[in-house]
Amino acid sequence: MTDRWLLRGPQFGNCNCAYGCPCQFGSPTTNGFCQALSAVKITEGFFNETRLDGIAFVVTLQWPGEIAQGNGRSQAIIDERADPAQRDALGKILRGESTTPGATHFYVFASTMREMLDPIYAPIEFSCDVARRTARVQVPGLLDIKGSPIIDAFSGNEFRAGISLPNGFEYTYAEMGSGTSSVSAGLAFELKDSYGQFYELHMNQDGVIR
């Protein structure tokens, strides 16, 4: 492999698991199947000589059972402002190509897919504050994502928790939150008040930069 790339920027992910997501600890999913999405705004990035700064993307994913059992489907929605070179670069990264085998979640998830739908290029409105645990991502007519802090049921105050994965293939530390999302693109699903994660994506072709 000769391609070199880097992605850095805020990320918000939402899936249908309960808060904490047992998948993060190698346990079965909360519901026996997975519906998920991951939204990123690249503040710093490149693929060989192609700069990727400022481009947002969302990856939507579905598995009929446990992720490790495969048979998944996925689709990427990429900022329509991306030029042909940027679209090609992100397509390769998100399909798990040009990556050390097993080194990134892009590679791992791609290995469990039976179908990867053609990407959609559309305007993406993106905001994410990792420290405050808030996010809002919208693609008109296709998806609406909202991330927020978990609210303590007893005090009514914001509840803060995090997950530390020193050897994680997606992040080393993520703030926990709540997500509510509606997706009606090639894949369609609804998530409400379920697992949300906020972190600073920082990785290259060899995995998470620690």
JORA-V829703 format. One record per residue. N is the residue number from 1. SS is DSSP state (A for helix, B for strand, O for the rest). NEAR is the number of other C-alpha atoms within 10 Angstrom. Layout:
BEGIN
N&SS&NEAR / N&SS&NEAR
END
This chain:
BEGIN
1&O&8 / 2&O&8 / 3&O&12 / 4&O&14 / 5&B&22 / 6&B&22 / 7&B&24 / 8&B&20 / 9&B&20 / 10&B&21 / 11&B&25 / 12&B&33 / 13&B&25 / 14&B&28 / 15&B&27 / 16&O&25 / 17&O&23 / 18&O&15 / 19&O&19 / 20&O&18 / 21&O&21 / 22&A&13 / 23&A&14 / 24&A&13 / 25&A&10 / 26&O&8 / 27&O&10 / 28&O&17 / 29&O&18 / 30&O&15 / 31&O&12 / 32&O&12 / 33&O&15 / 34&B&19 / 35&B&24 / 36&B&22 / 37&B&22 / 38&B&19 / 39&B&27 / 40&B&25 / 41&B&28 / 42&O&22 / 43&O&15 / 44&B&15 / 45&B&21 / 46&B&19 / 47&B&22 / 48&O&12 / 49&O&10 / 50&B&13 / 51&B&16 / 52&O&25 / 53&O&17 / 54&O&14 / 55&O&23 / 56&B&25 / 57&B&26 / 58&B&27 / 59&B&18 / 60&B&24 / 61&B&23 / 62&B&22 / 63&B&21 / 64&O&14 / 65&O&17 / 66&O&18 / 67&A&21 / 68&A&13 / 69&A&11 / 70&O&17 / 71&O&16 / 72&B&23 / 73&B&21 / 74&B&25 / 75&B&22 / 76&B&26 / 77&B&23 / 78&B&25 / 79&B&22 / 80&O&15 / 81&O&15 / 82&O&20 / 83&O&11 / 84&A&8 / 85&A&14 / 86&A&20 / 87&A&18 / 88&A&13 / 89&A&22 / 90&A&22 / 91&A&16 / 92&A&15 / 93&A&20 / 94&A&21 / 95&O&20 / 96&O&22 / 97&O&18 / 98&O&20 / 99&O&23 / 100&O&14 / 101&O&14 / 102&O&15 / 103&O&19 / 104&O&24 / 105&A&17 / 106&A&20 / 107&A&22 / 108&A&18 / 109&A&20 / 110&A&21 / 111&O&17 / 112&O&17 / 113&B&19 / 114&B&13 / 115&B&12 / 116&B&15 / 117&O&12 / 118&O&12 / 119&O&16 / 120&B&17 / 121&B&16 / 122&B&17 / 123&O&16 / 124&O&22 / 125&B&15 / 126&B&19 / 127&B&19 / 128&B&23 / 129&B&17 / 130&O&20 / 131&O&11 / 132&O&13 / 133&O&23 / 134&B&20 / 135&B&25 / 136&B&19 / 137&B&23 / 138&B&19 / 139&B&20 / 140&O&11 / 141&O&10 / 142&O&16 / 143&B&20 / 144&B&17 / 145&B&23 / 146&B&22 / 147&B&29 / 148&B&22 / 149&O&22 / 150&B&22 / 151&B&14 / 152&O&11 / 153&O&9 / 154&O&6 / 155&O&8 / 156&O&9 / 157&O&11 / 158&B&14 / 159&B&13 / 160&O&14 / 161&O&13 / 162&B&14 / 163&B&15 / 164&B&12 / 165&O&14 / 166&O&11 / 167&O&12 / 168&O&16 / 169&O&19 / 170&O&21 / 171&O&23 / 172&O&18 / 173&B&18 / 174&B&23 / 175&B&20 / 176&B&27 / 177&B&31 / 178&B&26 / 179&B&27 / 180&B&20 / 181&B&23 / 182&B&16 / 183&B&20 / 184&B&12 / 185&O&16 / 186&O&17 / 187&O&16 / 188&B&14 / 189&B&16 / 190&B&16 / 191&B&19 / 192&B&14 / 193&B&20 / 194&B&20 / 195&B&23 / 196&B&33 / 197&B&28 / 198&B&31 / 199&B&24 / 200&B&23 / 201&B&24 / 202&B&21 / 203&B&21 / 204&B&22 / 205&O&24 / 206&O&17 / 207&B&23 / 208&B&21 / 209&O&16 / 210&O&10
END
